[in-house]
Amino acid sequence: MPTSDVVVPIRSGQLRGARTAHGLVFKGVPYAAPPVGANRFRPPEPVQPWTGIRDAVEYGPTAPKAPYPAPVDQLIDEVDIPGDDYLNVNIWTPDTAGALPVMVFIHGGGFGNGSNSISGYNGEAFARDGVVMVNLNHRLGAEGFLYLGQGDHPNLGLQDQVAALRWVQDNISAFGGDPGNVTVFGQSAGAMSIGVLLGMPSARGLFRRAILQSGASHMWLRPDSTRMVAAQLAKILEVDATLDAIAQVPRDKLVLAQQQLRATLSAQPDPAVWGDAALNGLPFEPVVDGTVVPGPPLDNLDPDVDLMLGTTTEEFRLYVVPNGLIGHIDENILNALVGRYGADTEKLIAIYRANRPNATPGDLYSAIQTDWVFRIPALRIAERTAPTWLYEFSWQPPTFDGRLGACHAAELPFVFDTLADKGLANLLGEDLPQELADVMHGAWVSFATTGNPGWPTYDSPTRATMRFDLSAELVEDPRPDEREIWVGVR
């Protein structure tokens, strides 16, 4: 059938998609009205229906954002497509007939970067394996997460995600998907978003399963911290710290100010200035506002959602190896940085050093920060919910003379089985091991399809964890002493 004849009717109108090697794709499909004009800084509004047939063969606009800071901007793929209609989804499907499992991906990017148009996030391999895959855009930075508590609307980026998941419920059957079998999965800020969605009343019933890659339920701010962040943003913009004043700032200027804000926080993470964001390291994050997010997400996890979650072994080396920072951390700096966590600094460092006898202070800081930001929050979810499956990604790329390790984002091309894509080539190299992609991608598909990725669930006696490397290995309670030192702290 020619491409022009691939037409699907949904609630807002008809869509023309394109054929692929393994099915069909529909790109840039709006799930909410453009968040501009009267809709700016307001909850997502419904799509205006269209007449005729809308082409959905090219990626749609992306949310406004500044580049990643150097050198990450040369290592993590980024796409910018101008336009207001950026609350959109892309859909890959094997066939519009039937009721197939559905996977919905939420991208990472620290709540300030990323998009659904990154080529490495394409869902062709999922369609090949019998899954309808959707990925979505949402508002980023101030547009998505600014909150002053002055009658403004909190967590607009999360509200966008909920709107997209409702769109899936209403429309995915037209693409051959089963709205009763939806798995939401995300990486980094996408996983952190899911960690909050699990505690949001408005998200209940919108997905049956969830996979959290390198993110959990700990990354959120209290309202007093969001007001502190807003005050710093207003200072950079030279406007009053009110929503009305900030909303008058042109979008391009606001995006550049957010870039400066992020750099200032990174250079001077003073809790007296930034509140909770000083430790989290992100100026824009979900806020526990009492309504949209009624309380700490970890205390309100949806018990009806099956969970799979995990981390890479050396997440934080992405942020200290490429820029050379790892070589500038000495014992004094290590003690000062670790001292911020409220743990017994001497004992904590001693445990990590004993497990890494040849580690430099920079190596130790990276390992400890990996656990603070990523691993321990994942374990806290696993300890509270059942059934839960846990994994750890340990494959180490050859880049940076082998010093990068199994860093943040390294698992992505293996999960999506997009090894031929060059978007992460500067980070991971080329000629990535296909056998690892076969196993990991297969586990994700199995979990979405059957509710079981293929290994035992995590529980207190065994703490079974699947370790993905060139060969997969089931391990019990990896690094227990490092896990135990955080009890009561994180």
Protein Blocks (a to p, Z undefined) as FASTA:
>chain_A
ZZklmccddfkbccdddddfklcadehiafbdcdehjlgoiacddddddehjdddfbccd
dddddddddfklmmmccdddedjklcccddddfbfgdjddddddddeeehpgccfkbfkl
pcklmmmnopacddddddehjllmgcehnopaehklmmmmmmmmmmmmmmmmmnopafkl
ccdddehjlmmmmmmmmmgfklgokafbdcdehiafkbccdfklmmmmmmmmmmmnopaf
dfklmmmpcfklmmmmmmmmmmmmmmmccfklnmmmlmnopabdcddehlmmmbafklmc
cfkbccdddddfklmlmmmmmnommmmpcfklmmmmmmmnopafklmmmmmmmmmmmbcf
klmmmmmmmmmmmmmmmmmmmmmgccddddddfbdcfehnhpnopaehklmmmmnopmkp
cklmmmnoghiafklmmmmmmmmmmmmmnopaoiacddfklopacdddfbdcddehihkl
lmmmmgokZZ
